[in-house]
Amino acid sequence: MLLQRVQESGKRDFSVGWRYFSLTQVNSRRPRWKVWKTREKVAGNEAFRAAQAARCQGGEAFLRFHYALLAARHVDESDIDAPAVLREVAGQAGLDVERFKADLKATTLEALGRDHTEAVERYGAFGTPTFVIPAAAAAAYVRIRPAPEGEAALATFDEVIDAIGRPYLLEIKRATPPADALM
């Protein structure tokens, strides 16, 4: 959501290349098992296939779908593997829903396997979202919630990019005291 707000502001010049990454895979204790090859029902796989189906309608359609899917998951707390939710998100994103349904049936998880493997092997990714800054040869997992708005979104984005580019800064993690400790 932070990147969406920064992009929509038009005040920062950067591009985003959205790639797939499976938390289920990275947290699996079965080394040979792959979420993109199994016939098992795996959390996230339908959402990945849906995103790939949205890509079939072009980059702008994918971006609208992707942001709507993130909102469905993180704001509405919807099950983004549910077919009805995916169709609703596709409609909200302005996709041709009939084409989306057809593309979804034909879509495989090959791109997930390729992207996930590269993220782990090349960048050491272990979570999502992982920001990759090619010019700095740096990558970092960044968790921001809720995403700030307006100028705070721009300032946060600048601070995150600056921190990722500092090779000596390895981790920042905010301590979260128990709620009763704050009283």
Secondary structure, DSSP 8 states (H G I E B T S, - for coil): -HHHHHHHHT-S----------HHHHT-S-TT--TTT--S--TTHHHHHHHHHHHTT-HHHHHHHHHHHHHHHHTS---TTSHHHHHHHHHHTT--HHHHHHHHHH--SHHHHHHHHHHHHHH---SSSEEEEGGGTEEEE---SS---HHHHHHHHHHHHHHHT-TT----------GGGG-
